[in-house]
Amino acid sequence: MADTVNVPAFAWYRLHAREAAALLVLLLVFSGLATAAMLTRGRTRDVGISHEEPPPAKVHVNKAGIAELSALPGIGAKKAEKIIEARKRAPIESLDQLAKAAGGVSAANLERMKPFVSFER
């Protein structure tokens, strides 16, 4: 009786030409990427980040919705609704008119919201 040789299910010498070519291409791509990574290791680039403070976002009181108005200091959802109702009658043109329309806002909150409001129509 002849002895049988155990052959593994995968053996590199049993690959077809297409499979061998695909493995070779993958090996070359990986080698290229590894080489590029080693050549650029430790180098830095200037990405040009500015250290300037961005301008504050403005809330246009005569156009803003409840969510935007509620983001202002001292203004909640109910005061925002009052502001929207008041601006339907007449546009709001100053911080004093805004405080009156909201039903009262403290002087400290008015001062804090000053850089964030705009009264454009």
N, C-alpha and C positions, 0 to 999 in steps of 0.2 A: 504494500500500500504506500502511495506517495505522500510525503509530508507536505502539508499546506503551510504557506507563509502568511502570517497575519499582516495585512496591509492596512494602514490607518485610513480612515474615511477621507481625510484631507491630507494631501501630500503635494508639496510645491512642484514636484516633477511631473504631476499628473494634470497640471493646469493647461487649459487651452490657450491659444495665442492671444485671444481677446482678453481673457482674465489676467494673463500675465502682463499684458500691456497696461491694463487698468491699474494693477497694483504698482507697476513701475511709475506710471504718471502720478499716482497718489504719493509715492515715495519721493519723487522729484519735487512736487509741490510742497510737501512738508519740509523737505530739506531747504528749499528756497525761503520759506517763511522763517525757519529757524535761523538761517544765515542772516536774513534781514533784521531779525530781532537782536541778534548778537552784535551786528554792526552799529545799530542805533542805540544800544544800551548806554545809559548814563547821559545821553545828550538831552538838552532841554531846548524848548523853543519859546520865543516871546509871543504870547497870544494877544497882546495889546489890550489888557483889561484896564479900564479907566477906574480911578479911585474917587470919582466924583459922585456926590450924593444925587440920586435922581430927584426930580421935582415931585412934590406931593401930588397925589391924585386929587383932582377937583370934582366936587359934586355940584352939578348944575341944578340949583334949587328949583328953578322953574320948569325943569324937564325930568328930574329924577323920580324914580318910583319909591315905593315904601322901603324896599331893601337898601337902596342907596342912602336914603335919608336917615334910616335907622342906624347906619354905620357912623353917623356923626356923633361926637361926644354930647351926651345929655339928651339925645333924641331917641325915643323908643318907637315902637310900632304905632301906638296911639297918637303920639305927637306928630309922627310922619303923616298919618291920615288927616290930622287937623291942618297940617301945612298944605297938603294936596287940595283939600277943600277950600282953603283960603286963597290959594293961587288961582283957582277957577274963577273967583270973583275979580281978582286983580293980581298982576304979577308982583312978586316979592323983589324988592330992590335994595335991601340993606339987612344987616344983622339984627337991627332993632325990629324991623318988620317981621323978620323970621322968628324972633323970640315971641313977638305978640301973636303971630299966626299959630305957633306951637302951643300957646297957652302958658307961656312962661319958661324961660331957660335962664339958668344962673349966669352971672357975669363971668365967672371962671370958665364955664363951658363955652360961652360965646367967644371968649379969648382963645380957648383951645381949638375951636372949630374954624377960626378966622382963615388959616392958610388952606383949608380944605373946601371952602365954599366959593361958588361963583354964581352971579345973579344974571346971567345971560338969558335972553328970551328965546 
